Amino acid sequence: MSKQYKYSLTEKDIPEAWYNINPDMPVNPAETAWKAVLHPGTKEPATPEFLSVLFPMRFIGEAVSMDRWIEIPEEVREVYKLWRPTPLFRAHRLEKALDTPAHIYYKYEGVSPVGSHKPNTAVPQAFYAKEEGCAGFTTETGAGQWGSAMSMACNFFDLDCHVYMVKVSYQQKPYRRILMENFGASVTPSPSNKTEYGRKLLAQDPDNPGSLGIAISEAVEAAVASQGKYKYSLGSVLGPVLTHQTVIGQEALKQMEMAGEYPDVVIACAGGGSNFAGLAFPFLHQNFTNGKNTRIVAVEPKACPTLTRGKYAFDYGDTAQMAPVVKMYTLGHDFVPPTIHAGGLRYHGMAPHVSALLDHGDIEAVAIDQVDTFEGAAIFSRAEGILPAPESSHAVRAAINEAMKCKEEGTKRVIVFNLSGHGFFDLTSYDAYMKGGLERYEYPVEKIEESLSHLPEISL
Ligand SMILES: *Cc1c(COP(=O)(O)O)cnc(C)c1O
C-alpha cells in the first residue's frame, strides 16, 4: 500500500485572515490580554499614546480587537507566498522507529527563508511601520532567529533594522549575525554603549555577557529616544504576534482534513508562546466552538520552567523595567536563565493569552531537560532527515514521549506537533550533545524564589 508522507496546499490556500482569539478567550480579556497592559512607571493601564511610541498603530489596534478574523493585507500575503503554505508531514518513519500505534504529524515551519516561523509576524510588523511612514525598527535578538526574520522583513519593505544582539551570542554565534548583515541590518552586541541602560551596565561590569531582558531594554530605549522614527518590534509574547502566527494552525487544520484525521493531541514548544499559539489557537477554536476535545500541550525547558514552575502574576516584560507590565506566568524579570542551547526558550515570562489559558485549564504544560531534548532530536532526525532547532526539539521530544505512552497503553492517538524551525545554525550544540558535553540542568528552587520576590506590587 502506498503511503502519503506530505500534505501540501497551494498558494491560494494561504489563509486570508488571521484568527484572533480575544473574543473566544474563556477569561475576561480586560483582566488578562489587553486592558491589563500597564505602564512600567505608573503601573496604570498603558495609554495608546504610550504604546504608539513603541508600536505601529495598526499593531495596537490588533491587540485590542475583538474581531475573530483579521484580514491579512494583500502586501503581506504576497510575501507569505515565498514560503507558505508550509508542508504538513506524516512521520511514518518515526512511527516505525518507535514501533508505536500513534499517528504522528508535524507542521514544518523551517521552510521559511530564515528557517523558522518568525517571519510570519516580522512581515506584517514591517509592513505596518512602512505604511505609517517610519524609517525602521529597533529590536533585540538572542541567538539571532528573530533578528534574522526582522532583518529580512525590513529589507523587503526598505526599512532600516537595528538589532541588539545578546553579547554572548554575538561572540559565539556569528552566522546569524552575518545573515542579518546580509539583509542590511546593523547588529550591536548588547549591553552596548549606544543606550543609557547599556552604558550603566558596562560601567558596572565591562564583561557583562548580556541577556534577552537587557537587549529588550536597550531596543525599547532606542525606539523611545527616536521619537517615532523607529518602532520597536517584538517577536513573541504580544497578542498580535500570536494572531499573526495562526496561519500555521489554520493551514494544519486543512491539511489534517486532507489526511482524513483529527488530532487527539497538539504539541508545540513555548518560549514566549508564539509558535505554540500559532499552531494551537485554531485547534482551541475548534475545542471552544465546535465540540472538539483535543489536548493542547506547551513544552518548555526544565532550565527555564516558566509555565510549570513560575508564578501567574504581574511582571515587567524586560530587565530594566521599561517595557509594559503584564499578567503572565513569570520567573521574575531579573531571572537570569542559564545558557542552555535552546536560546529561544530562555525568556522569563510567557504570552499573557497562553498564561491565562493554562491558568484556566484549557491547555497543559510540560518541562523537558535539554539532554532528553537532544536525544529526541537525534531519534527524529535519523528517522525523518530534518535536523530540528533546539527549541523545536522540545516539541519533538514531547511528541515522542506521547507516542511511547500510546505504545505502552496499546492505543492509537493522533499527534500533531509544530516543528518551528531547523537547526542548521545550531550545529555546535549538536556537536556538544554528540560529544557528551551537554549537562542536565534543572533550575534551583531557591533561585526561582529569589527572582520571584522582586515582582512589582500591583493593585487593580
Ligand atoms: C524563537 C523560536 C522559538 C520560541 O519562540 P516562541 O515565541 O515561543 O515560538 C521556538 N522555535 C524556534 C525555531 C524559534 O526560532
The ligand as a MOL file (V3000), in Angstrom:
LIG
                    3D

  0  0  0     0  0            999 V3000
M  V30 BEGIN CTAB
M  V30 COUNTS 15 15 0 0 0
M  V30 BEGIN ATOM
M  V30 1 C 12.1450 31.8650 18.6390 0
M  V30 2 C 11.8670 30.4430 18.4320 0
M  V30 3 C 11.0510 29.7100 19.3160 0
M  V30 4 C 10.4970 30.2900 20.5910 0
M  V30 5 O 9.6360 31.3710 20.4450 0
M  V30 6 P 8.0440 31.2370 20.5730 0
M  V30 7 O 7.5820 32.6280 20.5350 0
M  V30 8 O 7.7630 30.5650 21.8870 0
M  V30 9 O 7.5940 30.4320 19.4280 0
M  V30 10 C 10.7850 28.3970 19.0240 0
M  V30 11 N 11.2890 27.7980 17.9320 0
M  V30 12 C 12.0860 28.4620 17.0590 0
M  V30 13 C 12.6140 27.7420 15.8740 0
M  V30 14 C 12.3860 29.8000 17.2800 0
M  V30 15 O 13.1640 30.4580 16.4130 0
M  V30 END ATOM
M  V30 BEGIN BOND
M  V30 1 1 1 2
M  V30 2 1 2 3
M  V30 3 2 2 14
M  V30 4 1 3 4
M  V30 5 2 3 10
M  V30 6 1 4 5
M  V30 7 1 5 6
M  V30 8 2 6 7
M  V30 9 1 6 8
M  V30 10 1 6 9
M  V30 11 1 10 11
M  V30 12 2 11 12
M  V30 13 1 12 13
M  V30 14 1 12 14
M  V30 15 1 14 15
M  V30 END BOND
M  V30 END CTAB
M  END
